[in-house]
C-alpha cells in the first residue's frame, strides 16, 4: 500500500535553522470537518503476455528411475517449446517434487508401497498470444500431463494503473467537493491519500462503445485473451475549506 501525506510546515523562522537541519514536519489538527472517502476504479486493457504452467508426472519403482524418466520427458517438453520460438529466459522451473507413493487399503487399514512419483513443472511466458492454442497443444503432444493456464496479464502495467488512479482521484475530488458545498463550504483540501492495487484476471464485458480485444485464431485449442483489469482503491481524507 502506498501512502501519501500532505503535511503543513512551519515556515516562520525557517531561515534561522542551521544549514545541517531540515524544517520539522508539523502535524496540525484540522479545524474544519473532515471527509474520508474510499474510491475504487478499474481500468481495462488487452493483455500482451500470458503465463502457462506445464509439467510432467512420472512414476517408477525407485526414486532414481522416476527422476530419470521425468528428466527425459521434461527434456522433450522444453525442446518442443524451444522449437516453437520460446526463449530460454521465458521458461522457468516452478516446482519439483519427489514423493513415495502408497496405496491405502480401507478394509485392512494398511498402506502398500507402490513406488515414487516425480512432478516437475515449468512456467512459460508467452509473448505472442496468437501462439497460445498451438503452445498448449504442443505441450500435451510433448508429454505434459499437468497443464494450467493461460493466465493473461500486462508486461508493463504502469499506464493502466495511472489511468485507474486518475479516474479514481477525479471522482473522489468531485464527490468531496459536492459534500463540502452541501455543508456550506466552498471547497476541500487533501490531508492524506493511500492507495492499493489489485488485478489481474478476466473482467466483465465492457459497454458496446468500448473496443474489445480480438479473439486469437488457432487451428487446435481455441484461446480467448479477452481483457484484464487493474483495480485501484484510494482512501482519501479531505478537510472542508471556506
C-alpha positions in Angstrom: 0.0 0.0 0.0 1.3 3.5 -0.9 0.6 6.3 1.5 0.9 10.0 0.7 0.6 12.6 3.5 0.3 16.3 2.7 1.6 17.9 5.9 1.7 21.6 7.0 5.2 23.1 7.5 6.2 25.9 10.0 7.7 28.4 7.7 8.2 31.3 10.1 11.7 31.3 11.4 12.8 28.7 8.9 15.8 30.8 7.9 17.1 30.7 11.4 17.6 26.9 11.3 21.2 25.7 10.9 22.0 24.6 7.3 22.5 21.0 8.5 19.0 20.7 9.8 15.8 20.4 7.8 12.5 22.0 8.7 10.5 19.9 11.1 7.2 18.4 9.9 4.4 19.9 11.9 1.1 18.0 12.3 -1.9 20.3 12.8 -5.3 19.1 13.7 -7.9 20.0 11.0 -10.1 22.8 12.2 -13.0 22.1 9.8 -15.0 19.0 9.2 -13.1 16.1 7.5 -14.4 13.9 4.7 -13.0 10.4 4.3 -13.8 8.6 1.0 -13.0 5.2 -0.2 -12.9 5.2 -4.0 -12.4 2.2 -6.3 -11.9 2.3 -10.0 -11.0 -0.3 -12.6 -9.0 0.2 -15.9 -9.1 -2.4 -18.6 -6.7 -3.3 -21.4 -6.0 -6.2 -23.8 -3.2 -8.4 -22.3 0.1 -8.7 -24.0 1.6 -11.7 -22.2 0.4 -14.9 -20.8 1.8 -17.4 -18.3 1.2 -21.1 -18.8 2.4 -23.8 -16.3 3.1 -27.2 -17.7 4.5 -30.3 -16.0 5.2 -34.0 -16.2 4.3 -36.5 -13.6 6.1 -39.9 -13.7 6.0 -43.0 -11.5 8.6 -45.7 -11.1 9.7 -48.4 -8.7 12.7 -46.4 -7.4 13.4 -42.7 -6.9 16.2 -42.8 -9.4 14.1 -44.3 -12.1 11.3 -41.9 -11.5 13.7 -38.9 -11.7 15.4 -40.2 -14.9 12.1 -40.8 -16.7 10.9 -37.4 -15.6 14.1 -35.7 -16.8 13.8 -37.3 -20.2 10.1 -36.2 -20.5 10.9 -32.7 -19.4 13.8 -32.5 -22.0 11.3 -33.4 -24.7 8.8 -30.8 -23.5 11.4 -28.0 -23.2 12.9 -28.9 -26.6 9.4 -28.7 -28.2 8.8 -25.2 -26.6 12.2 -24.0 -27.9 11.4 -25.3 -31.4 8.3 -23.0 -31.3 10.4 -19.9 -30.6 10.1 -19.7 -26.8 13.3 -18.3 -25.4 15.1 -19.9 -22.5 14.6 -16.8 -20.4 10.8 -17.4 -20.7 11.0 -21.0 -19.4 11.5 -21.3 -15.7 11.2 -24.3 -13.3 8.3 -23.5 -11.0 8.2 -26.7 -8.9 9.8 -30.1 -8.4 8.5 -32.8 -6.1 9.6 -36.4 -5.3 7.3 -38.4 -3.1 6.8 -42.0 -2.2 3.5 -43.5 -3.5 1.4 -45.6 -1.2 -2.0 -47.3 -1.8 -4.3 -47.4 1.1 -6.5 -50.5 1.7 -9.7 -49.4 3.6 -10.5 -53.0 4.6 -7.2 -53.8 6.3 -6.2 -50.2 7.1 -2.7 -51.0 5.6 -0.7 -49.0 3.2 1.2 -50.7 0.4 4.3 -49.0 -1.1 3.9 -48.7 -4.9 7.0 -46.6 -5.9 7.8 -43.0 -6.3 6.1 -40.1 -8.0 8.0 -37.2 -9.5 6.3 -33.9 -10.5 8.3 -31.3 -12.4 6.7 -28.1 -13.8 7.9 -25.1 -15.7 6.3 -21.7 -16.1 6.3 -20.4 -19.6 5.9 -16.8 -20.5 4.1 -16.4 -23.8 4.7 -13.1 -25.6 2.9 -13.9 -28.9 -0.7 -14.6 -27.9 -1.5 -15.9 -31.3 0.6 -18.9 -30.4 -1.4 -19.7 -27.2 -3.5 -22.6 -28.6 -0.6 -24.1 -30.5 1.6 -23.9 -27.4 -1.0 -25.7 -25.3 -1.4 -28.4 -28.0 2.4 -28.8 -28.3 2.8 -29.2 -24.5 0.4 -32.1 -24.4 1.9 -33.7 -27.6 5.4 -33.4 -26.0 4.2 -35.3 -22.9 2.9 -32.7 -20.4 0.2 -34.3 -18.3 -0.3 -31.3 -16.0 -1.2 -28.0 -17.7 -2.5 -24.9 -16.0 -3.3 -21.6 -17.7 -3.0 -19.4 -19.6 -3.0 -16.6 -17.1 -3.2 -13.3 -19.1 -1.5 -10.1 -17.9 0.3 -6.9 -18.9 4.1 -6.9 -19.0 4.1 -3.2 -18.2 1.0 -2.1 -16.2 2.2 1.4 -15.4 -0.1 3.1 -17.9 -3.2 1.3 -16.9 -2.5 1.9 -13.2 -2.2 5.6 -13.9 -5.5 5.6 -15.8 -7.2 4.0 -12.9 -5.6 6.3 -10.4 -6.5 9.5 -12.3 -10.2 8.4 -12.7 -10.5 7.4 -9.0 -8.8 10.7 -7.9 -11.1 12.8 -10.1 -14.2 11.0 -8.9 -13.1 11.3 -5.2 -12.4 15.0 -5.6 -15.8 15.7 -7.2 -17.6 13.8 -4.5 -15.7 15.6 -1.7 -16.5 19.0 -3.2 -20.1 18.1 -3.5 -20.2 17.2 0.2 -18.5 20.4 1.0 -21.0 22.5 -0.9 -23.9 20.7 0.7 -22.4 21.5 4.1 -22.0 25.2 3.3 -18.2 25.2 2.5 -16.6 26.4 -0.7 -14.1 23.6 -1.3 -11.8 21.0 0.1 -8.1 20.3 0.6 -6.4 16.9 0.7 -5.0 15.8 4.0 -4.0 12.2 3.2 -4.1 9.6 0.4 -3.4 5.9 0.5 -3.7 3.5 -2.4 -3.9 -0.2 -3.1 -3.8 -2.0 -6.5 -5.2 -5.4 -7.4 -5.6 -7.4 -10.6 -5.4 -9.2 -13.0 -7.9 -11.7 -14.3 -10.9 -11.6 -16.6 -13.1 -8.6 -16.3 -16.8 -8.1 -17.1 -17.6 -7.3 -20.7 -17.2 -3.6 -21.5 -20.0 -1.5 -22.8 -20.6 -1.8 -26.6 -18.9 1.5 -27.3 -15.6 0.3 -25.9 -13.1 -1.6 -28.1 -12.7 -5.3 -27.5 -9.7 -7.5 -27.9 -9.8 -9.7 -30.9 -10.0 -13.4 -30.5 -6.9 -15.5 -31.1 -7.5 -17.7 -34.1 -5.8 -21.1 -33.8 -6.3 -24.4 -35.6 -6.3 -26.5 -32.4 -7.2 -25.4 -28.9 -9.0 -22.0 -29.1 -7.9 -19.4 -26.6 -9.7 -16.1 -25.9 -7.4 -13.4 -24.3 -10.3 -11.0 -23.6 -9.2 -8.2 -21.4 -7.6 -7.9 -18.0 -8.3 -5.3 -15.4 -6.4 -3.4 -12.7 -8.3 -2.1 -9.7 -7.1 0.9 -7.7 -8.5 1.7 -4.3 -7.9 5.2 -2.9 -8.6 6.2 0.7 -8.6 10.0 0.7 -9.1 12.4 3.6 -10.2 15.9 2.8 -10.8 19.0 5.0 -13.6 21.2 4.1 -12.5 24.8 3.4 -14.2 28.2 3.4 
